Amino acid sequence: MSRTVSTSVEGGPVGRYLQSIEQGAMGGCDAVSPGIELDATVPNWRFAVHGRRAVLDELSRWYADPGSFEELRRTPIPAGELVAFTLRWESDGVPHAAHQVHILEVADAHITRAQVWCGGRWPAALLAEMAEAGSA
């Protein structure tokens, strides 16, 4: 079975979720179900959050500022989509980036489960250090 990979934020509940991330507007995201579960792995920690309001509150902290996807890859899977991206934004005038993978399960036109791996939030100084190490 072939899979179609998209680099667009448009399309269905996953598209609305990605647009909310880019806009820094997760608090108003209508793409998640009332019973959504967030299973998150972040640097040195793993935790779960349940319910629409609690999940959107958590994601609003992650995506507080408008940004743009430097990289975006959306791959359909039987239960929904696998989404991998690098997001760039500015916080208090300092450029930042984050590299994440989301496995999003969709039912009845809403995201019912989000399993997320995040490499961390990288401020400009760390991004420069990583770029230097990558060119060595």
C-alpha positions in Angstrom: 0.0 0.0 0.0 1.5 3.4 -1.0 1.3 6.3 1.3 0.9 9.9 0.3 3.1 12.4 2.1 2.0 16.0 2.3 3.9 19.2 3.3 0.7 21.3 3.6 -1.1 22.3 6.8 -4.4 22.2 5.0 -6.9 19.3 5.3 -9.3 18.0 8.0 -8.8 18.0 11.8 -5.0 17.4 11.5 -4.8 20.5 9.2 -6.7 22.6 11.7 -4.4 21.3 14.5 -1.3 22.3 12.5 -2.8 25.7 11.7 -3.4 26.3 15.4 0.2 25.4 16.1 1.5 27.8 13.5 -0.8 30.6 14.6 0.1 30.2 18.3 -3.7 29.7 18.9 -4.1 26.2 20.4 -6.5 27.4 23.0 -9.2 27.8 20.3 -8.4 24.6 18.3 -11.6 22.9 17.4 -9.9 19.8 15.9 -9.6 17.8 19.2 -12.2 15.6 20.7 -13.6 16.2 24.2 -12.0 13.0 25.4 -8.5 13.5 23.8 -5.5 12.0 25.4 -2.0 13.6 25.0 0.9 11.2 25.7 4.0 13.4 25.6 7.7 12.6 25.7 9.8 15.7 26.2 13.5 16.0 27.2 14.1 13.9 30.3 10.3 13.4 31.0 7.1 11.6 29.9 3.6 12.5 31.0 -0.1 12.2 29.9 -2.9 14.7 29.9 -6.6 13.9 29.4 -9.5 15.9 28.2 -10.0 18.7 25.7 -9.4 21.7 28.0 -6.4 20.2 29.8 -4.7 19.1 26.5 -5.3 22.5 24.9 -4.0 24.3 27.9 -0.8 22.2 27.8 -0.4 22.7 24.0 -1.0 26.4 24.4 2.1 26.6 26.6 4.1 24.7 24.0 2.8 26.9 21.1 2.3 30.3 22.7 3.8 32.3 19.9 3.0 32.3 16.1 5.6 30.5 14.1 6.2 28.7 10.8 7.1 25.2 9.8 10.6 25.0 8.4 9.9 21.3 7.7 6.6 19.5 7.7 5.8 15.9 6.8 2.4 14.4 7.0 2.0 10.7 6.4 -1.4 8.9 6.6 -1.6 5.9 8.9 -4.6 3.6 9.5 -5.8 5.4 12.6 -4.9 9.0 11.4 -1.6 10.7 10.6 2.0 10.7 11.5 3.3 14.3 11.5 6.9 15.3 11.8 8.0 18.9 11.8 10.5 21.6 12.7 8.8 24.7 13.9 10.5 28.1 14.1 9.2 31.1 16.1 10.4 34.1 18.1 9.9 34.5 21.9 10.7 37.8 23.4 12.7 38.7 20.3 14.8 35.5 20.4 14.5 33.0 17.6 13.7 29.5 18.7 13.0 26.1 17.0 11.6 22.7 18.0 11.7 19.3 16.2 8.7 17.1 17.0 6.8 14.0 15.9 3.1 13.6 16.5 1.1 10.4 16.0 -2.5 11.7 15.7 -5.4 9.3 15.9 -8.6 10.6 14.3 -12.2 9.5 14.7 -15.5 11.3 13.9 -13.6 14.3 12.4 -11.6 15.0 15.6 -8.2 14.1 17.0 -8.8 11.6 19.8 -5.2 10.8 20.8 -1.9 12.6 20.3 1.3 10.8 21.0 4.1 13.3 20.8 7.9 13.3 21.0 9.7 16.6 21.4 13.4 17.2 21.1 13.1 20.4 23.2 12.8 24.2 22.6 16.1 25.5 21.2 16.9 29.2 21.5 19.1 31.0 19.0 22.4 30.4 20.8 21.8 26.6 20.9 20.7 26.6 17.3 23.9 28.3 16.3 25.9 25.8 18.4 24.1 22.9 16.6 24.7 24.5 13.2 28.4 24.8 14.0 28.7 21.2 15.2 26.9 20.0 12.1 29.4 21.7 9.8 32.4 20.4 11.6 
